[in-house]
Each structure stands twice: as structure tokens, then as C-alpha cells.
Amino acid sequence: MTTTIQPRQTRVFRFLQARYADGVAELGYAFDDGAPMIERVRFPAAPPLPLARRAAFDAALKLLHLIAGVSYYKAGVPPLIEVADGPLDDATADLLDALYLQGLAEFAYRNGLDLRERIRFPRGGRTAPPATTLDLPERTLVPLGGGKDSLVVVEALKAIGEDAWATWVGNAPLIAACAERTGLPRLNIERELAPELFALNQCGAWNGHVPVTAVNSAILALAAILYGFDTVAFANERSASAATLEYAGQAVNHQWSKGYAFESMFADWLHGHVAADLDYGSLLRPYAELAVTRAFARLGTNYFDVFSSCNRNFRILGPRPVDRWCGQCPKCHFVFLALAPFLSKPRLLAIFGRNLLDDESQAAGFDALMEYREHKPFECVGEAAEARAAMHALSQRPEWREDALVARFVREIAPQLDPLTLALEPWLLPAGEHRVPARLVPALKVIG
């Protein structure tokens, strides 16, 4: 495919039509008067849609169209946004403005852009009547990412006898293997990006991180209406709400679409626009990363040989690690460090195939996790104070104390820290708000 569009010079990003037929949703986008870019989302063995859910399905499809557009909009970030269906009601425009601005904050930081004057979705449209109760079946979709967090959710729901399905978007073999290991019914949804997007990259498109969790959330909300589920239970811990840094007066959080602010806005929108009995939230929201890793060490023994949190396994383009852990990226560093206080050392080394804390060449990576000489990495990792607490805990244990980076922490970093801030135990306690539905609250006790 060839294109003459120079994405950085475009003036308008256009949301065209969204259509659904025979298990395939087609989402159309364009820059200026250019040719349509069509993304397709495929729902396997899609059942006939009951007439009573048609309005809810159409509302969820429209939201998916608007949210998935972030992957295309960021190629040119033009100053005008147009929606073929007309202006949005204020609640929808508020959600989209927040998602695009906050979800693209890292992208803006890395590219030296200010999107605050560009991201304005057209508003003033008619407010939709309040969504009704659809009497959706009491069962839960659990999105899997291949890592420890979603597997903790799976095991907690299994422990309380919840009717749960493992679901994932894309074709990653690693996630499929984890899904099979859960023993749950499985739902694998395919997302096919428009090929024109990759062609735009050859024409100078802006590139960078997009809030993919928001896109997957919209896909699974649509799936819940189509297949009949009343709950979508993600695995986003409270640490995801912590910003990475501040840029031009704006907090920048790599995990914004995993944070509680997005979760609340999205869940409220679903209740108001789609179905009053469709719940969306995270079962891990009350917990910090260290509490989740402790739970995984206890609940996830069945997955030690198949899980991976290394994001290099899930690249669309570029090389992937030979095994499940590259051992070099921030996710590998953090998961190793966070699991170390809760697993025996031989078990942890067997999972990773090496001792990352006894490798001096890895010092910079662990320093960044602790925000020592560097800000926290742009990755889905815990807070810097969690990393410092984990490292301090290891420094108190003979089996870890002599490893190169633990010894360095004791010698060089710990003397600069307040000892009262290094306790591990406070990170293991649940705290803060959550949107876990009453039916699933007993699962919280399984986790914590």
C-alpha cells in the first residue's frame, strides 16, 4: 500500500462510520480527505444479538470506535477532530478528552508535543436516555495479559466459584498458553489494525505509547453485551495510578488507562450509556504491586513455567526474547525484584534462568526502579518506594545479601534513605477505593 499523506501536516482527524456484521466490527478513520483506514475486530463464534441488547451494543460499538481511534490519531495529532455521527454528549466528550490527553501524555512527553490545545472532541450533542438493566448473565470476563496480575484474578475468582472466562485480544501464543492453563472457558478476540497505519510510519508519522488498556476495555465491554456477561474484571493494581513524572505542568503516567481515574470514568459511562448492570473494574485495585506478587507466589504455582510479564514478548514489530524473559527490560527487573521477597531463591532463579541481582551490568535498570539517579521507567511497574522496600527486605536476608546489586544497595543507596520508609509490610495491606462488585468482594480475601 502507498500513501501520499504527510501525517504531521494534516489538519483534521475524522471518525468515519463503525459497522458490525457476522462477528466483525469495522472501525473507519481518515486524515483530512484521505482514504479510509479500516480496523477490524473479530469476535469468534459470535451469537445472534438479542433485540433487547441492540441499543446497548450500538452504544458500546460507538465508544469502541472513538477509543480505538487513538492508535490512528497519534500518527498526525492534527488540531481538529470530527465525528461523522455528529457532536458527542458532554459525558462522552469528557471521557474522550481525558483519555486522549492523559493516555497520550507519555507520547507527548517523548515527542516534545503539547496536546492540550489539540485534543477537543466535538460536544453539545443530545444526551442519551439513561441506560436500562439488561438482565445480563452473572458471569465474568477476565482479560489475560500473560503476566502474574491477571492470573491472580483468575485464581481468586476460581476460589469463590465464580463463572469466569479467560479472554484476551490478539494472537500472542504466550497468553494463549496461560489461558489454557487456567482451565477456564476461553474467548480470544482478534484486533486487526488498518495496514495504512504502518504505511503512515514510513511517511513520518508520530510514534509512541498509546493507552491500549482503554482500547481492550472497550472491546471487552462490547463482547460482554454480545456474549452475555455482567462483569469485566481487569487486574490493575493501585500502583498503576501513580504518575511517572511531570511534564509541562501535567502528570505523565505510562499506566493512565490502568489507573483508577480512567476505571471510574469508563465504568460510569457504561452504566449511563450501555447497561446499568454491566460492571467494569479491577479486582486488584485495593492492592499495591508487592501485595499482588505475594499473592501470585502463593496462588500462581501452576503458572510458574508459562507466565511472563516481559513486554518484549508482545511486540507487534521487532525481535522477541528467545525464552519468556529477556532479563534486560524494566518489567523483567521489577518482577524479579518484587517476587524475590516471597519466593525461595532457587525457585525464582529457575523461573528467570539467571540471577538479575548478581549482575552489575543491570545496575542502571534497578536504579531507575528505585528512582535513584533516574525517574521511574515508562513501563507497567510498581512505585519506586515499593522497589526500595523490596530491595531493603532482600538486604536483610543472608541468601540475597551478598549479591552484587543488593550489596551495592546496602553500601551506596540505603544510607541516603529514611529507614522508616523502607518497611515492606505497609505495601501488603489493601487500601483505597475500588469498584469491585458485591458478588466478587469475597475474592479480595483470597488475594490479600
Buried (B, 14 or more C-beta within 10 A) or exposed (E): EEBEBEBBEBEBBBBBEBEBEEBBBBBBBBBBEBEBBBBEBBBEEBEEBEEEBEBBBBBBBBBBBBBBBBBBBBBBBBBEBBBEBEBBBEBBBBBBBBBBBBBBBBBBBBBEBEBEEBBBBBBEBEEBEEBEEBEBEBBBBBBBBBBBBBBBBBBBBBBBEBEBBBBBBBEBEBBBBBBEBBEBEBBBBBBBBBEBBEBBEEBBBBEBBBBBBBBBBBBBBBBBBBBBBBBBBBBBBBBBBBBBBEBEEBEBBBBBBBBBBBBBBBBBBBBBBBBBBBBBBBBBBBBBBBBBBBBBBBBBEBBBEBBBBBBBBBEEEEEBBEEBBBBBBBBBBBBBBBBBBBBEBEEBBEBBEEBBBBBEEBBEBBBBBBBBEEEBBBBBBBBBBBBBBBBBBBBEEEEBEEBBBBBBBBEEBBEEBEEEEBEBEEBBEBEEEBBBBEBBEBBBEBBB
